Amino acid sequence: MKTVYLDNNATTRTAPEVVEAMLPFFSELYGNASSMHSFGGQVGKHLARAREQVAALIGAHPAEIIFTSCGTESNNAAIMGTLYSYPEKKHIVICRVEHPAVLNVGHHLQARGYRVTELGVDRQGKLNLDELRASLKEDTALVSIMAANNETGVLFPIDEIAAIAKERGIPFHTDAVQAVGKIPMDMSRSPIDLLSLSGHKLHAPKGIGALYLRKGTKFSPFMIGGHQEGGRRGGTENVPYIVGLGRAAEFVTDHMEEENTRVRALRDRLETELIQRIPNTLINGDPLNRLPNTSNISFEYIEGESILMLLNEEGICASSGSACTSGSLQPSHVLRAMGVPFTAAHGSVRFSLSIYNTDADVDHVIKVMPPIIERIREMSPFWKDYQAGKPPSSFLTGGDVEHHVHG
Ligand code: PLP
């Protein structure tokens, strides 16, 4: 059976061009870039090139790029590295719909005496900028708001947020792991101070990321060790993966327009057809300000997990909520923060496309989805109650069950 991969916000296929660029660095070019000899030194040239490629993708200067092991590390480094630089400041501002790689850093800090403001979002997943302004305090060390939400694709006005923080002299970090490579980003025209990105969301392998650190921004290393990365991140550079990330940066630049036209059209067709063919179906998140590849759809009165299982039998890979929360039967913290009713949040499925998807992929989903939903609804007591005009059971209205994010 052909696999129809629609889970690109979880991870992407490593582009063959990227694999090809990496291969020599596992065989003949295995030197250490920090070595004095020319065998290692020649590798340094390739590191420098990758740094230029990644910088070019986000309109940065190469010296502003720090290679890390992943998006999670970049987020940790951005937050902790800023806090280390402002030891007297004990407050940070984040958002309730952040990825666990920011949200749980917030919880970790809170347990250690920091005050963490978690800004809420509205029904469309949007932040209230007046609430942001009001949350800034004398001892706010950092504002960290994601660029694009991984579950809904909703975009945040990060330049505007950075400008608001800057007015108060507060550094601004954005977790742009889902945005970079999908939409244009230009640090040369933006007030953003720190930005996280991750290789495996943009057709590089898993286990490589980068942190953009604007020149002049106060920062103390989070990964303490050798002098690598200009003394900003210790650890021997992962040369093959860094080269891969550099090549992937070029790859996504070359495909950015296609992502925003053909892929967006595929996503829109998928949504339109599913809504037309399946009753009680709704799209979660601001329909306009969204990543071009992401669709978060709720099929009311059923469980997202059962939908995923039946989609899996048809060779279709999708996700319910973020990759880190799947495995938990509680609805996602993102949809809950948006106030999506439990009856809809339980039955949410995230489809996330990439340039490797085709019309045939979307046709397949459109064909199999209506009978799948019908089959599950036939077995669903919640659907039967709804049709009989009865109120939803406490299971679907949340009861008093606490939500736990895993991983
Ligand atoms: N931030 C966001 C918004 C993400 O979607 C992810 C991955 O799902 C991460 C951070 C973590 O990135 P990584 O898997 O490279 O650690």
Residues whose N, C-alpha, C, O or C-beta is under 5 A from the ligand:
A	BS01	PLP	N9 A10 C70 G71 T72 H99 A101 A148 N150 D175 V177 Q178 S198
